[in-house]
C-alpha cells in the first residue's frame, strides 16, 4: 500500500489544508478559518458548553446545515479550535540551553496558552496530536 492509497480522516485533512473544495454544491461564502474563529470566540466568551454547530453558524451568519460544508462534525470543529487556540510553539531556547531549561520553557509556554483559553482543558482528547500546531508542540517538547 502506498501513501497515495491511505485515506486520512476528514478532520485531519481539514487541519492540514489537504481537503479540496468540492466542485459541486453552493459556493462557500466563508473560510474554514472564519468558522474556527467564531467557535473560539463563543468558547472564549461563554465557555465550551456554549459551542454548538447552530451557535457557531449563527455567529458567522449561515444556516446550521451550511456549516457542515466547512466542518463535518462538532468534534472536528473542536479539534480545529484547540489546534488554533494553542497556536505554534514558542521559539526554542537553543541547543546550548540544556534539556531541563528547554523543557521548562516549553511547559511554561504551554501552560500560559492553556490559561489564556481555559476551555481547551475540557475538549475531549480522542487520540494523539494530529493538528499542525499540536504536532509542532509535540516535536518541540521531544526535541528538548
One Martini backbone bead per residue (centre of mass of N, CA, C, O) as a GRO file, in nm:
protein
  144
    1UNK     BB    1   0.095   0.037   0.025
    2UNK     BB    2   0.055   0.358  -0.044
    3UNK     BB    3   0.018   0.685   0.039
    4UNK     BB    4  -0.215   0.727  -0.176
    5UNK     BB    5  -0.407   0.495  -0.034
    6UNK     BB    6  -0.436   0.677   0.208
    7UNK     BB    7  -0.695   0.767   0.427
    8UNK     BB    8  -0.793   1.045   0.578
    9UNK     BB    9  -0.939   1.208   0.793
   10UNK     BB   10  -1.119   1.488   0.752
   11UNK     BB   11  -1.005   1.654   0.994
   12UNK     BB   12  -0.707   1.632   0.906
   13UNK     BB   13  -0.732   1.756   0.629
   14UNK     BB   14  -0.828   2.028   0.733
   15UNK     BB   15  -0.587   2.105   0.922
   16UNK     BB   16  -0.372   2.065   0.663
   17UNK     BB   17  -0.504   2.152   0.381
   18UNK     BB   18  -0.608   1.873   0.199
   19UNK     BB   19  -0.890   1.980   0.139
   20UNK     BB   20  -1.103   2.008  -0.114
   21UNK     BB   21  -1.320   2.172  -0.288
   22UNK     BB   22  -1.606   2.108  -0.402
   23UNK     BB   23  -1.755   2.136  -0.723
   24UNK     BB   24  -2.016   2.100  -0.582
   25UNK     BB   25  -2.241   2.319  -0.504
   26UNK     BB   26  -2.233   2.571  -0.313
   27UNK     BB   27  -2.085   2.849  -0.253
   28UNK     BB   28  -1.857   2.965  -0.048
   29UNK     BB   29  -1.859   3.238   0.207
   30UNK     BB   30  -1.635   3.100   0.375
   31UNK     BB   31  -1.393   3.017   0.599
   32UNK     BB   32  -1.249   2.807   0.811
   33UNK     BB   33  -1.126   3.028   0.992
   34UNK     BB   34  -1.397   3.168   1.058
   35UNK     BB   35  -1.532   2.932   1.199
   36UNK     BB   36  -1.317   2.885   1.417
   37UNK     BB   37  -1.322   3.174   1.534
   38UNK     BB   38  -1.617   3.159   1.626
   39UNK     BB   39  -1.581   2.926   1.824
   40UNK     BB   40  -1.372   3.068   2.002
   41UNK     BB   41  -1.544   3.312   2.081
   42UNK     BB   42  -1.756   3.150   2.233
   43UNK     BB   43  -1.565   3.007   2.433
   44UNK     BB   44  -1.438   3.266   2.554
   45UNK     BB   45  -1.720   3.398   2.653
   46UNK     BB   46  -1.901   3.103   2.744
   47UNK     BB   47  -1.778   2.846   2.677
   48UNK     BB   48  -1.793   2.522   2.566
   49UNK     BB   49  -2.104   2.468   2.606
   50UNK     BB   50  -2.185   2.696   2.381
   51UNK     BB   51  -2.080   2.507   2.166
   52UNK     BB   52  -2.235   2.493   1.849
   53UNK     BB   53  -2.335   2.466   1.539
   54UNK     BB   54  -2.565   2.676   1.559
   55UNK     BB   55  -2.404   2.900   1.699
   56UNK     BB   56  -2.177   2.932   1.490
   57UNK     BB   57  -2.360   2.988   1.251
   58UNK     BB   58  -2.479   3.249   1.370
   59UNK     BB   59  -2.206   3.405   1.390
   60UNK     BB   60  -2.161   3.375   1.056
   61UNK     BB   61  -2.449   3.374   0.898
   62UNK     BB   62  -2.560   3.072   0.889
   63UNK     BB   63  -2.678   2.783   0.845
   64UNK     BB   64  -2.628   2.498   1.001
   65UNK     BB   65  -2.597   2.313   0.746
   66UNK     BB   66  -2.371   2.493   0.616
   67UNK     BB   67  -2.139   2.422   0.818
   68UNK     BB   68  -2.091   2.124   0.697
   69UNK     BB   69  -1.905   2.232   0.459
   70UNK     BB   70  -1.656   2.283   0.664
   71UNK     BB   71  -1.758   2.081   0.902
   72UNK     BB   72  -1.859   1.758   0.974
   73UNK     BB   73  -1.809   1.807   1.293
   74UNK     BB   74  -1.784   1.902   1.613
   75UNK     BB   75  -1.521   1.757   1.672
   76UNK     BB   76  -1.363   1.896   1.445
   77UNK     BB   77  -1.403   2.180   1.546
   78UNK     BB   78  -1.262   2.141   1.820
   79UNK     BB   79  -0.987   2.058   1.707
   80UNK     BB   80  -0.940   2.323   1.551
   81UNK     BB   81  -0.964   2.511   1.793
   82UNK     BB   82  -0.728   2.399   1.957
   83UNK     BB   83  -0.503   2.434   1.749
   84UNK     BB   84  -0.546   2.743   1.728
   85UNK     BB   85  -0.522   2.822   2.030
   86UNK     BB   86  -0.227   2.734   2.066
   87UNK     BB   87  -0.057   2.738   1.843
   88UNK     BB   88   0.253   2.790   1.822
   89UNK     BB   89   0.542   2.744   1.937
   90UNK     BB   90   0.800   2.849   2.082
   91UNK     BB   91   1.096   2.949   2.085
   92UNK     BB   92   1.373   2.808   2.123
   93UNK     BB   93   1.658   2.833   2.319
   94UNK     BB   94   1.867   2.617   2.233
   95UNK     BB   95   2.134   2.391   2.229
   96UNK     BB   96   2.280   2.516   2.508
   97UNK     BB   97   2.053   2.502   2.740
   98UNK     BB   98   1.926   2.240   2.779
   99UNK     BB   99   1.672   2.030   2.867
  100UNK     BB  100   1.542   2.158   3.116
  101UNK     BB  101   1.502   2.453   3.023
  102UNK     BB  102   1.358   2.378   2.759
  103UNK     BB  103   1.116   2.226   2.893
  104UNK     BB  104   1.027   2.455   3.081
  105UNK     BB  105   0.962   2.656   2.859
  106UNK     BB  106   0.753   2.485   2.715
  107UNK     BB  107   0.560   2.441   2.961
  108UNK     BB  108   0.507   2.739   3.026
  109UNK     BB  109   0.379   2.808   2.751
  110UNK     BB  110   0.153   2.599   2.758
  111UNK     BB  111   0.018   2.701   3.016
  112UNK     BB  112  -0.042   2.986   2.908
  113UNK     BB  113  -0.238   2.894   2.686
  114UNK     BB  114  -0.441   2.755   2.872
  115UNK     BB  115  -0.504   3.008   3.048
  116UNK     BB  116  -0.615   3.181   2.810
  117UNK     BB  117  -0.784   2.894   2.731
  118UNK     BB  118  -0.955   2.694   2.943
  119UNK     BB  119  -1.145   2.523   2.750
  120UNK     BB  120  -0.931   2.314   2.637
  121UNK     BB  121  -0.952   2.115   2.889
  122UNK     BB  122  -1.262   2.013   2.787
  123UNK     BB  123  -1.155   1.870   2.547
  124UNK     BB  124  -1.163   1.585   2.411
  125UNK     BB  125  -0.942   1.317   2.379
  126UNK     BB  126  -0.905   1.108   2.074
  127UNK     BB  127  -0.583   1.133   2.057
  128UNK     BB  128  -0.333   1.219   1.904
  129UNK     BB  129  -0.168   1.455   1.773
  130UNK     BB  130  -0.283   1.621   1.448
  131UNK     BB  131  -0.229   1.900   1.438
  132UNK     BB  132   0.005   2.123   1.346
  133UNK     BB  133   0.051   2.258   1.625
  134UNK     BB  134   0.058   2.001   1.800
  135UNK     BB  135   0.298   1.872   1.656
  136UNK     BB  136   0.500   2.100   1.712
  137UNK     BB  137   0.489   2.078   2.015
  138UNK     BB  138   0.581   1.787   2.038
  139UNK     BB  139   0.851   1.816   1.890
  140UNK     BB  140   0.971   2.028   2.085
  141UNK     BB  141   0.955   1.859   2.342
  142UNK     BB  142   1.130   1.623   2.234
  143UNK     BB  143   1.383   1.794   2.162
  144UNK     BB  144   1.442   1.874   2.466
   0.00000   0.00000   0.00000
